[in-house]
Amino acid sequence: MNIQIYVNKKNPDVLKAERFFKERRIPYQLVDLKKHKPGRRELELFARAAGARALVDRSGMKALERPVARMTIDSLILSELEQDPSALISPIVRNGSQVTVGVDEAVWLRWME
């Protein structure tokens, strides 16, 4: 199992994800999206798992001011997220080619089976 947790900022969901894997002694890598811009292939993998629209952080007034918050075409959303990964929701948890957006402990437990 190779867990990566993609984060923009620490929030309660990020802390839940970290705690979940720590409590089970599962090593994970924390990927700071401010330092590591995801490539197009990574974004496409995330979008296949949840849909491109689900990747956009729409919480708060500042997030809603971004053009990507109003886009509806997946390819445009992915292009915008590639340029500005700060608009990605967090956490995005990746285990190889499997991805969850937000907290999804049921899926994470299945990964451990």
DSSP file (Angstrom, degrees, kcal/mol; ACC not computed):
  #  RESIDUE AA STRUCTURE BP1 BP2  ACC     N-H-->O    O-->H-N    N-H-->O    O-->H-N    TCO  KAPPA ALPHA  PHI   PSI    X-CA   Y-CA   Z-CA
    1    1 A M              0   0    0      0, 0.0     2,-0.5     0, 0.0    94,-0.1   0.000 360.0 360.0 360.0 128.2    0.0    0.0    0.0
    2    2 A N        -     0   0    0      2,-0.0    94,-0.9    24,-0.0     2,-0.4  -0.833 360.0-169.2-124.1  90.5    1.4    3.4   -1.1
    3    3 A I  E     -aB  28  95A   0     24,-0.7    26,-2.4    -2,-0.5     2,-0.4  -0.660   8.5-178.1 -89.9 131.4   -0.8    6.1    0.4
    4    4 A Q  E     -aB  29  94A   0     90,-2.4    90,-3.1    -2,-0.4     2,-0.6  -0.997  10.5-159.6-125.2 132.6   -0.4    9.7   -0.6
    5    5 A I  E     -aB  30  93A   0     24,-3.0    26,-3.0    -2,-0.4     2,-0.5  -0.948   9.2-155.2-114.5 113.0   -2.5   12.5    1.0
    6    6 A Y  E     +aB  31  92A   0     86,-3.3    86,-1.7    -2,-0.6     2,-0.4  -0.755  21.0 176.5 -89.5 126.7   -2.7   15.6   -1.2
    7    7 A V  E     -a   32   0A   0     24,-2.7    26,-3.0    -2,-0.5    27,-0.4  -0.977  33.3-175.4-135.8 145.5   -3.5   18.7    0.8
    8    8 A N  S    S-     0   0    0      1,-0.5     2,-0.3    -2,-0.4    -1,-0.1   0.772  83.4  -9.2 -96.6 -44.6   -3.8   22.5    0.2
    9    9 A K  S    S-     0   0    0     24,-0.0    -1,-0.5    25,-0.0     2,-0.4  -0.985  81.8 -90.2-151.6 155.1   -4.2   23.5    3.8
   10   10 A K        +     0   0    0     -2,-0.3    -3,-0.0    -3,-0.1     3,-0.0  -0.548  56.9 155.2 -69.9 126.5   -4.8   21.7    7.1
   11   11 A N     >  -     0   0    0     -2,-0.4     4,-2.3     1,-0.0     3,-0.4  -0.889  59.3 -89.0-141.6 172.6   -8.5   21.3    7.7
   12   12 A P  H  > S+     0   0    0      0, 0.0     4,-2.1     0, 0.0     5,-0.1   0.851 125.5  52.4 -56.8 -36.0  -10.5   18.9    9.8
   13   13 A D  H  > S+     0   0    0      2,-0.2     4,-2.2     1,-0.2     5,-0.2   0.888 108.4  50.1 -69.1 -37.2  -10.8   16.4    6.9
   14   14 A V  H  > S+     0   0    0     -3,-0.4     4,-2.6    76,-0.2    -1,-0.2   0.927 111.1  49.5 -63.6 -44.4   -7.1   16.4    6.4
   15   15 A L  H  X S+     0   0    0     -4,-2.3     4,-2.6     1,-0.2    -2,-0.2   0.876 109.2  52.4 -63.4 -37.5   -6.5   15.7   10.1
   16   16 A K  H  X S+     0   0    0     -4,-2.1     4,-2.5    -5,-0.2    -1,-0.2   0.917 110.2  48.3 -63.0 -43.4   -9.1   12.9   10.0
   17   17 A A  H  X S+     0   0    0     -4,-2.2     4,-1.9     2,-0.2     5,-0.2   0.935 113.1  46.9 -63.4 -46.6   -7.3   11.3    7.1
   18   18 A E  H  X S+     0   0    0     -4,-2.6     4,-2.5     1,-0.2    -2,-0.2   0.934 113.4  48.6 -60.5 -45.9   -3.9   11.6    8.8
   19   19 A R  H  X S+     0   0    0     -4,-2.6     4,-2.9     1,-0.2     5,-0.2   0.901 106.9  57.1 -61.6 -42.0   -5.3   10.2   12.0
   20   20 A F  H  X S+     0   0    0     -4,-2.5     4,-0.9     1,-0.2    -1,-0.2   0.931 113.9  37.7 -54.9 -49.3   -6.9    7.3   10.2
   21   21 A F  H  <>S+     0   0    0     -4,-1.9     5,-2.9     2,-0.2    -1,-0.2   0.859 115.7  52.8 -76.0 -34.9   -3.6    6.1    8.7
   22   22 A K  H ><5S+     0   0    0     -4,-2.5     3,-1.8    -5,-0.2    -2,-0.2   0.935 106.3  53.4 -62.7 -46.2   -1.5    6.9   11.8
   23   23 A E  H 3<5S+     0   0    0     -4,-2.9    -1,-0.2     1,-0.3    -2,-0.2   0.796 112.9  44.0 -61.0 -28.5   -3.8    4.9   14.1
   24   24 A R  T 3<5S-     0   0    0     -4,-0.9    -1,-0.3    -5,-0.2    -2,-0.2   0.307 112.1-121.0 -98.4   7.0   -3.4    1.9   11.9
   25   25 A R  T < 5 +     0   0    0     -3,-1.8    -3,-0.2     1,-0.2    -2,-0.1   0.863  59.4 152.3  53.8  41.1    0.3    2.4   11.5
   26   26 A I      < -     0   0    0     -5,-2.9    -1,-0.2    -6,-0.1    -2,-0.1  -0.899  44.5-127.7-100.3 118.3    0.0    2.7    7.7
   27   27 A P        +     0   0    0      0, 0.0   -24,-0.7     0, 0.0     2,-0.3  -0.358  34.5 176.3 -65.8 144.3    2.8    4.8    6.3
   28   28 A Y  E     -a    3   0A   0    -26,-0.1     2,-0.5    -2,-0.0   -24,-0.2  -0.963  27.4-129.0-144.1 160.3    1.7    7.7    4.1
   29   29 A Q  E     -a    4   0A   0    -26,-2.4   -24,-3.0    -2,-0.3     2,-0.6  -0.959  17.7-143.0-113.4 128.3    3.2   10.6    2.2
   30   30 A L  E     -a    5   0A   0     -2,-0.5     2,-0.7   -26,-0.2   -24,-0.2  -0.819  14.7-160.0 -90.9 120.8    1.8   14.0    2.7
   31   31 A V  E     -a    6   0A   0    -26,-3.0   -24,-2.7    -2,-0.6     2,-0.7  -0.899   6.1-150.0-107.3 110.8    1.9   16.0   -0.6
   32   32 A D  E >>  -a    7   0A   0     -2,-0.7     4,-2.6   -26,-0.2     3,-1.3  -0.705   1.7-155.2 -81.5 114.9    1.7   19.7   -0.1
   33   33 A L  T 34 S+     0   0    0    -26,-3.0   -25,-0.2    -2,-0.7    -1,-0.2   0.626  91.4  64.5 -69.9 -12.2   -0.1   21.1   -3.3
   34   34 A K  T 34 S+     0   0    0    -27,-0.4    -1,-0.3   -26,-0.1     3,-0.1   0.785 115.6  29.5 -76.3 -26.9    1.6   24.5   -2.7
   35   35 A K  T <4 S+     0   0    0     -3,-1.3     2,-0.6     1,-0.2    -2,-0.2   0.750 123.6  47.3-100.3 -31.1    5.0   22.8   -3.3
   36   36 A H     <  -     0   0    0     -4,-2.6    -1,-0.2    49,-0.0    -5,-0.0  -0.923  69.7-156.5-119.9 107.3    4.0   20.0   -5.7
   37   37 A K        -     0   0    0     -2,-0.6     2,-0.1    -3,-0.1    45,-0.1  -0.701  24.3-125.2 -79.7 124.9    1.8   20.8   -8.6
   38   38 A P        -     0   0    0      0, 0.0     2,-0.0     0, 0.0    -1,-0.0  -0.449  25.6-125.3 -68.5 143.3    0.0   17.7   -9.8
   39   39 A G     >  -     0   0    0     -2,-0.1     4,-2.4     1,-0.1     5,-0.2  -0.233  28.3 -96.0 -80.3 174.9    0.5   16.9  -13.5
   40   40 A R  H  > S+     0   0    0      1,-0.2     4,-2.5     2,-0.2     5,-0.2   0.894 123.8  52.6 -60.1 -42.4   -2.2   16.4  -16.0
   41   41 A R  H  > S+     0   0    0      2,-0.2     4,-2.0     1,-0.2    -1,-0.2   0.895 109.4  49.3 -64.4 -39.2   -2.1   12.6  -15.6
   42   42 A E  H  > S+     0   0    0      2,-0.2     4,-2.4     1,-0.2    -1,-0.2   0.937 111.9  48.5 -62.8 -45.8   -2.5   12.9  -11.8
   43   43 A L  H  X S+     0   0    0     -4,-2.4     4,-2.6     1,-0.2    -2,-0.2   0.891 110.1  51.6 -62.7 -39.1   -5.5   15.2  -12.2
   44   44 A E  H  X S+     0   0    0     -4,-2.5     4,-2.3     2,-0.2    -1,-0.2   0.885 108.8  51.5 -64.9 -37.7   -7.1   12.9  -14.8
   45   45 A L  H  X S+     0   0    0     -4,-2.0     4,-1.4     2,-0.2    -2,-0.2   0.929 111.2  47.3 -62.7 -45.0   -6.7   10.0  -12.3
   46   46 A F  H  X S+     0   0    0     -4,-2.4     4,-1.9     1,-0.2     5,-0.4   0.917 112.2  50.6 -60.6 -43.5   -8.4   12.1   -9.6
   47   47 A A  H  X S+     0   0    0     -4,-2.6     4,-2.6     1,-0.2    -2,-0.2   0.862 105.3  55.6 -66.5 -36.4  -11.2   13.1  -12.0
   48   48 A R  H  < S+     0   0    0     -4,-2.3    -1,-0.2     1,-0.2    -2,-0.2   0.868 111.2  46.3 -62.9 -34.1  -11.8    9.5  -13.1
   49   49 A A  H  < S+     0   0    0     -4,-1.4    -2,-0.2    -3,-0.2    -1,-0.2   0.880 137.1   2.7 -76.0 -38.4  -12.4    8.6   -9.4
   50   50 A A  H  < S-     0   0    0     -4,-1.9     4,-0.2    -5,-0.1    -3,-0.2   0.551 105.0 -98.0-128.3 -12.5  -14.6   11.5   -8.4
   51   51 A G    >X  -     0   0    0     -4,-2.6     4,-0.6    -5,-0.4     3,-0.6   0.147  35.1 -95.4  94.2 141.5  -15.4   13.7  -11.4
   52   52 A A  G >4 S+     0   0    0      1,-0.2     3,-1.2     2,-0.2     4,-0.4   0.865 122.1  56.1 -61.2 -38.5  -13.6   16.9  -12.3
   53   53 A R  G >4 S+     0   0    0      1,-0.3     3,-1.1     2,-0.2    -1,-0.2   0.840 100.4  59.1 -65.2 -31.8  -16.2   19.1  -10.6
   54   54 A A  G <4 S+     0   0    0     -3,-0.6    -1,-0.3     1,-0.2    -2,-0.2   0.659  95.9  64.6 -71.1 -14.8  -15.8   17.3   -7.3
   55   55 A L  G << S+     0   0    0     -3,-1.2    34,-2.8    -4,-0.6     2,-0.4   0.646  81.8  95.1 -80.9 -15.3  -12.1   18.2   -7.3
   56   56 A V  B <  S-D   88   0B   0     -3,-1.1     2,-0.6    -4,-0.4    32,-0.2  -0.651  75.4-131.3 -87.2 127.5  -12.8   22.0   -7.0
   57   57 A D        +     0   0    0     30,-3.3    -2,-0.1    -2,-0.4    12,-0.1  -0.653  32.5 168.3 -75.1 116.4  -12.8   23.5   -3.6
   58   58 A R        +     0   0    0     -2,-0.6     2,-0.5     6,-0.1    -1,-0.1   0.149  34.4 119.0-115.2  17.3  -16.0   25.6   -3.3
   59   59 A S        +     0   0    0      4,-0.1     4,-0.4     3,-0.0     3,-0.1  -0.746  66.5  13.0 -90.1 125.9  -15.9   26.3    0.4
   60   60 A G  S  > S-     0   0    0     -2,-0.5     4,-1.6     2,-0.1     3,-0.0   0.064  88.5 -86.3  94.6 155.4  -15.7   29.9    1.4
   61   61 A M  H  > S+     0   0    0      1,-0.2     4,-1.0     2,-0.2    -1,-0.1   0.875 123.3  56.3 -65.1 -39.7  -16.2   33.2   -0.5
   62   62 A K  H >4 S+     0   0    0      1,-0.2     3,-0.5     2,-0.2     4,-0.5   0.903 107.5  49.4 -61.5 -41.0  -12.6   33.3   -1.8
   63   63 A A  H >4 S+     0   0    0     -4,-0.4     3,-1.0     1,-0.2     6,-0.3   0.872 107.6  54.3 -65.6 -37.2  -12.9   29.9   -3.4
   64   64 A L  H 3< S+     0   0    0     -4,-1.6    -1,-0.2     1,-0.2    -2,-0.2   0.691  98.1  65.1 -72.7 -17.3  -16.1   30.8   -5.1
   65   65 A E  T << S+     0   0    0     -4,-1.0    -1,-0.2    -3,-0.5    -2,-0.2   0.682  80.6  99.3 -77.2 -16.9  -14.4   33.9   -6.7
   66   66 A R  S X  S-     0   0    0     -3,-1.0     3,-1.1    -4,-0.5     4,-0.4  -0.442  79.1-130.3 -69.4 141.6  -12.1   31.6   -8.7
   67   67 A P  G >  S+     0   0    0      0, 0.0     3,-1.8     0, 0.0     4,-0.5   0.857 105.3  64.3 -59.4 -34.5  -13.2   31.1  -12.3
   68   68 A V  G >  S+     0   0    0      1,-0.3     3,-0.8     2,-0.2   -12,-0.1   0.767  88.9  68.3 -63.6 -24.0  -12.8   27.4  -12.0
   69   69 A A  G <  S+     0   0    0     -3,-1.1    -1,-0.3    -6,-0.3    -5,-0.1   0.714 105.9  41.0 -67.2 -19.5  -15.6   27.3   -9.4
   70   70 A R  G <  S+     0   0    0     -3,-1.8    -1,-0.2    -4,-0.4    -2,-0.2   0.436  90.9 110.2-107.2  -1.7  -18.1   28.2  -12.2
   71   71 A M    <   +     0   0    0     -3,-0.8     3,-0.0    -4,-0.5    -3,-0.0  -0.433  37.7 179.7 -76.3 149.2  -16.7   26.0  -14.9
   72   72 A T        +     0   0    0     -2,-0.1     2,-0.6     1,-0.0    -1,-0.1   0.503  54.0  92.0-123.8 -11.6  -18.7   23.0  -16.1
   73   73 A I     >  -     0   0    0      1,-0.2     4,-2.3   -21,-0.1     3,-0.5  -0.784  67.3-144.8 -92.8 121.6  -16.5   21.4  -18.8
   74   74 A D  H  > S+     0   0    0     -2,-0.6     4,-2.7     1,-0.2     5,-0.2   0.869  96.3  52.1 -54.5 -45.5  -14.2   18.8  -17.4
   75   75 A S  H  > S+     0   0    0      1,-0.2     4,-2.0     2,-0.2    -1,-0.2   0.877 111.4  47.7 -63.0 -36.6  -11.2   19.5  -19.7
   76   76 A L  H  > S+     0   0    0     -3,-0.5     4,-2.4     2,-0.2    -1,-0.2   0.897 110.9  51.5 -69.2 -39.5  -11.3   23.2  -18.8
   77   77 A I  H  X S+     0   0    0     -4,-2.3     4,-2.6     1,-0.2    -2,-0.2   0.939 111.0  47.5 -61.2 -47.1  -11.6   22.4  -15.1
   78   78 A L  H  X S+     0   0    0     -4,-2.7     4,-2.0     1,-0.2    -1,-0.2   0.885 111.2  51.2 -64.4 -38.4   -8.5   20.1  -15.3
   79   79 A S  H  X S+     0   0    0     -4,-2.0     4,-1.6    -5,-0.2    -1,-0.2   0.919 112.1  46.7 -63.2 -42.8   -6.6   22.7  -17.2
   80   80 A E  H  X S+     0   0    0     -4,-2.4     4,-2.6     1,-0.2    -2,-0.2   0.902 112.2  49.7 -66.3 -41.1   -7.4   25.4  -14.7
   81   81 A L  H  < S+     0   0    0     -4,-2.6    -1,-0.2     1,-0.2    -2,-0.2   0.833 106.7  56.4 -67.8 -31.5   -6.5   23.0  -11.8
   82   82 A E  H  < S+     0   0    0     -4,-2.0    -1,-0.2    -5,-0.2    -2,-0.2   0.890 114.1  39.5 -65.1 -38.2   -3.2   22.2  -13.5
   83   83 A Q  H  < S+     0   0    0     -4,-1.6    -2,-0.2     1,-0.2    -1,-0.2   0.847 131.4  26.1 -77.4 -36.0   -2.3   25.9  -13.5
   84   84 A D    ><  +     0   0    0     -4,-2.6     3,-1.8    -5,-0.1    -1,-0.2  -0.704  61.6 172.0-132.7  80.6   -3.7   26.7  -10.1
   85   85 A P  G >   +     0   0    0      0, 0.0     3,-1.9     0, 0.0    -1,-0.1   0.606  69.3  82.9 -67.8  -8.9   -3.7   23.6   -7.8
   86   86 A S  G 3  S+     0   0    0      1,-0.3    -5,-0.1   -53,-0.1   -52,-0.1   0.674  82.3  64.3 -67.1 -13.0   -4.7   25.8   -4.8
   87   87 A A  G <  S+     0   0    0     -3,-1.8   -30,-3.3    -6,-0.1    -1,-0.3   0.498  80.1 108.4 -85.8  -4.2   -8.3   25.4   -6.1
   88   88 A L  B <  S-D   56   0B   0     -3,-1.9   -32,-0.2   -32,-0.2     2,-0.1  -0.483  73.1-121.0 -73.2 142.5   -8.2   21.6   -5.4
   89   89 A I        -     0   0    0    -34,-2.8    13,-0.1    -2,-0.2    -1,-0.1  -0.435  41.8-101.6 -72.6 155.1  -10.2   20.3   -2.5
   90   90 A S  S    S+     0   0    0      1,-0.2   -76,-0.2    -2,-0.1   -77,-0.2  -1.000  84.8  35.5-141.3 145.4   -8.3   18.5    0.2
   91   91 A P        +     0   0    0      0, 0.0    11,-3.2     0, 0.0     2,-0.5   0.405  56.7 173.9 -91.1 153.1   -7.7   15.9    1.2
   92   92 A I  E     -BC   6 101A   0    -86,-1.7   -86,-3.3     9,-0.2     2,-0.5  -0.996  18.6-157.8-113.1 121.8   -7.4   13.8   -1.9
   93   93 A V  E     -BC   5 100A   0      7,-2.5     7,-2.6    -2,-0.5     2,-0.4  -0.890   8.4-168.6-109.7 128.1   -6.1   10.3   -0.8
   94   94 A R  E     +BC   4  99A   0    -90,-3.1   -90,-2.4    -2,-0.5     2,-0.4  -0.939  18.6 179.1-121.5 135.6   -4.4    8.1   -3.4
   95   95 A N  E >  S-BC   3  98A   0      3,-3.1     3,-2.1    -2,-0.4     2,-0.5  -0.830  72.1 -63.4-129.4  91.5   -3.5    4.5   -3.2
   96   96 A G  T 3  S-     0   0    0    -94,-0.9   -92,-0.0    -2,-0.4    -1,-0.0  -0.543 120.8 -13.5  65.6-118.0   -1.8    3.6   -6.5
   97   97 A S  T 3  S+     0   0    0     -2,-0.5     2,-0.4    -3,-0.1    -1,-0.3   0.409 119.8  94.9 -96.1   2.1   -4.6    4.1   -9.1
   98   98 A Q  E <   -C   95   0A   0     -3,-2.1    -3,-3.1   -49,-0.0     2,-0.4  -0.778  54.9-177.7 -96.2 138.8   -7.4    4.3   -6.5
   99   99 A V  E     -C   94   0A   0     -2,-0.4     2,-0.4    -5,-0.2    -5,-0.2  -0.991  16.4-169.0-139.5 141.2   -8.4    7.7   -5.3
  100  100 A T  E     -C   93   0A   0     -7,-2.6    -7,-2.5    -2,-0.4     2,-0.6  -0.975  14.7-146.2-124.2 147.3  -10.9    9.2   -2.8
  101  101 A V  E    S-C   92   0A   0     -2,-0.4    -9,-0.2    -9,-0.2     2,-0.1  -0.960  71.4 -10.6-111.7 120.9  -11.8   12.9   -2.5
  102  102 A G  S    S-     0   0    0    -11,-3.2     2,-0.5    -2,-0.6    -9,-0.2  -0.448 116.9 -26.2  85.3-166.4  -12.5   13.9    1.1
  103  103 A V        +     0   0    0     -2,-0.1     2,-0.1   -11,-0.1    -2,-0.1  -0.735  61.9 159.1 -87.7 123.5  -12.8   11.5    4.0
  104  104 A D    >>  +     0   0    0     -2,-0.5     4,-2.0     1,-0.1     3,-0.5  -0.570   4.4 169.1-143.5  75.0  -13.9    8.0    3.0
  105  105 A E  H 3> S+     0   0    0      1,-0.2     4,-2.5     2,-0.2     5,-0.2   0.798  75.2  62.1 -61.9 -30.8  -12.9    5.6    5.7
  106  106 A A  H 3> S+     0   0    0      2,-0.2     4,-1.6     1,-0.2    -1,-0.2   0.922 107.9  43.2 -62.2 -43.2  -15.0    2.7    4.3
  107  107 A V  H <> S+     0   0    0     -3,-0.5     4,-1.9     2,-0.2    -2,-0.2   0.911 112.1  53.5 -67.8 -42.0  -12.9    2.8    1.1
  108  108 A W  H  X S+     0   0    0     -4,-2.0     4,-0.9     1,-0.2    -2,-0.2   0.883 107.0  52.2 -61.7 -37.6   -9.7    3.1    3.0
  109  109 A L  H >X S+     0   0    0     -4,-2.5     3,-0.6     1,-0.2     4,-0.5   0.891 106.9  52.9 -64.8 -38.7  -10.6    0.1    5.1
  110  110 A R  H >< S+     0   0    0     -4,-1.6     3,-1.1     1,-0.2    -2,-0.2   0.868 102.7  58.9 -63.3 -35.6  -11.2   -1.9    1.8
  111  111 A W  H 3< S+     0   0    0     -4,-1.9    -1,-0.2     1,-0.2    -2,-0.2   0.818 102.3  55.0 -60.8 -29.4   -7.7   -0.9    0.7
  112  112 A M  H <<        0   0    0     -4,-0.9    -1,-0.2    -3,-0.6    -2,-0.2   0.633 360.0 360.0 -81.3 -14.4   -6.3   -2.6    3.8
  113  113 A E    <<        0   0    0     -3,-1.1    -1,-0.2    -4,-0.5    -2,-0.1   0.495 360.0 360.0 -70.5 360.0   -8.0   -6.0    3.1
